[in-house]
Amino acid sequence: MNDDPLVIFTPSGRRGRVAPGTTVLQAARKLGVDLDSVCGGRGICSKCQVAPAVGAFPKHGVTTGPEALSEWNKVEARYEEKRGLKPGRRLGCQARILADALIDVPPESQVHKQVVRKDAAQRLIDMDPAVRLYLVEVDEADMHEPRGDLQRLQEALRMAWGVENASMPLPVLTRLQGVLRKGSGQITCLVHQGASGATPSILDIWPGYAEPRLLGLAVDLGSTTIAGHLCDLVTGEVVASAGVMNPQIRFGEDLMSRVSYSMMNETGAAEMTASVRDALEVLAAEIAGEAGAQASEIVETVFVCNPVMHHLLLGIDPVELGQAPFALATSDATHLPAGALVAGLHPQAQAYILPCIAGHVGADAAAVALSEEPGAQERLTLIVDVGTNAEILLGDTSRVLACSSPTGPAFEGAQISSGQRAAPGAIERIRIDPETKEPRFRVIGSEVWSDEPGFSEDAGAITGICGSGIIEAVAEMRMAGIVDSAGLIGSPEQTGTPRCVPEGRTHSYVIHDGRENGGPLISVTQGDIRAIQLAKSALYAGARLLMDEMGVDRVERVVLAGAFGAHISPKHAMVLGMIPDVALNDVTSAGNAAGTGARIALLNKAARRQVEAQVRQITKVETAIEPRFQEHFVAANAMPHAVDPFPLLRAEVPLPDVSYNTRGSGEDGGGGRRRRRRT
C-alpha cells in the first residue's frame, strides 16, 4: 500500500501521489497541472498562488485538514506583509504537501487561462427594461401646503409619467433636498419597477437633466462556469461579455457532490455561497472594466441557474435537493436588492432571479424555454442544454416537458486522461482518416490544422484535449473502425494502426506524442471512452424519457444549447448517440440559450411575466425516480445505440460493423462482469 499523500488539483481533476514534503508547484508539474510560475520557485512572482480546501470531499474520496500542507514559512510571511495574499491562498512554490490534499488552482494562476465560451448571441429583443430615467419638474415648497419634497416628487412622477406611489430608499432620501435645490426643482429620477403591480422604487436622482450610463448584468450561473453579459439598458446593446470559472468546483465537480459537501461539513453551504458571491464580484468588476465602466454603474442584475446554484447563490442550504422529494425552498421568481448577492454594484441595484421549474430543473431551463419557446413550435422540438448537468426540454404547441440529466464533467474535459478545460493549446477539433487511421487536429488559439503549413508556429503548445475535442475524437474513432459499437478500442492488429497501443489489459489510441520535445502524450484510453459513454447515455436517457412521456419514438428537430452545445458537431454528437436519431440538417445550435433568456428578462420586464407563466405550464419528468431511465441508459451505452438502428444517421454516415470483444466482457468494455478462471 502506498502511504504517500494523495494530491488532487481542481478544476483539472488531475490527481496522483507524491512524496511527503513535495511542494505544490512540484506536484503540479509532475501531474501536468496548469500552474504558473516565472520566478523559479523563489516566492517572488506570486503567480503560483493556490487555494487548499479543508473538509470532506466524497466526490474526490478525500477528507483534508489544515495539516495537509506545511505551515507558512518566512517567504510566504514576507510576501503577505509586502503585497498581501487573498484569504486562504498559499504560494505553491513554498507550501509542501504533508497529507492528502485538495488544491484549487484559481484562474489567475493558470498559464493557459480558461476560455469561457458563452458569447452573447445576436437577438432582437423588444426594449422594456425595469429601470428607466424620468425627468420631472417638482413644485416649489409652499408653507401653506405642508407636503414633503418626496411627496411632491411622487406627485410629479404620477402626473407626468403615470408612475404611482414611487418609494425612495433612505440613502437616496437623504440626498433629495440638496439635489432638488441644485436643479431648481428639476430632477432626473432612476425608477425601478420590476414585477407587474409592484411598487416603483426611485434608485437614484440627479439635479436637472441627466443622462447617466445605465447598465444591466445578465448572469448565467453554471456549475462549471459563470458567464455574464453587460447590457446598455437604454439601447439593449451587449457592451461586454466575460466569464469566470465557478470556484465551487473545488467542493465537487457535479451538483450532487456539492450537496454532499454541504451535508458532511457544517459550514459547507456557507463556504460555497461565499465563494460564488466572491466570483460574481470579480466578474462584475472585470466585465465593467472591459466596457470602460465601473461596476457601480450596474443598476440591475438578472440571474439564471440550476436549483443547487440557485439555493447556494441565495445562501440556502441545498441539502433538501439531494433527496426525494427534492424540495425547493422557493420556486417562484425572486426579487431582492442586488447588493445582497454581489458587492460593488450601484448601491440601490436590484436583482431578479428567474423561477425554477422543479427540484432538479431550474431557472436556467426556464431561461432556455423563454429564449427558444418550445411551446410555440409546430414541429416536435428537443432542446438540450449540454453541460455538467444537462437541461432537456421537449415540446410543441400541444405541451412542453422538461427534465434534467446528470451527465457529469466528462463533456467539459474532466475525468479524461488527457482532458482539460477549454484553453489555448487544447485540441478542440479532430479528424481521423478511415483508411490510414491517422489523425489531424486543431487546437484552441489556432485556425491551422496540424497537417497544414504553419501549424507549429501558430498553434503554440499542445496541452491536452477539451470537451468538444474528446467528443469528436471518440466519434471519429467509431467512424474509422478504431472503436466498435460497444466502445472497445481494438488492438494494433485488429485496427491496422500502431497508434492503438496496449495499456494494461486494454488499448488506447495515440493522437499526439510530444514527449521527445518535452510535450505531453495525448491519447484516448478505454477509461476515457467509458466516461464519455456514461455521460452521453445519461443525456440520451433523459431525452428518451421525455419522448416516452410524449408518446413518440422520433423528434423532428434538435436544438443544442449551452456554451458546450454550441461547439459540438451535430454529426459527431449523433454518431456517439448523445441525442436521438434525426436528420442532421434538423440539428441546430442555439448558443448560450440560458444566457439569452437572462438577457431577454433583463431588457424586457413583460418577458418576466411570460416566463413566470410558462414554468407553470411545463410538465416535469423526474429522471431520478423514473424506472425506465436505467433501461434507456444501458441501451444508450452502445454507439450510437444498442436497439435503435439510427437509420437517418446511417443514411449519411458509414459506421463500420466491427467487434473487438474477443475475450468476453468486463474490463474490455462489455456489459457484464468478467469471470475468473478457477485453478
Disulfide bonds with the S-S distance in Angstrom:
none
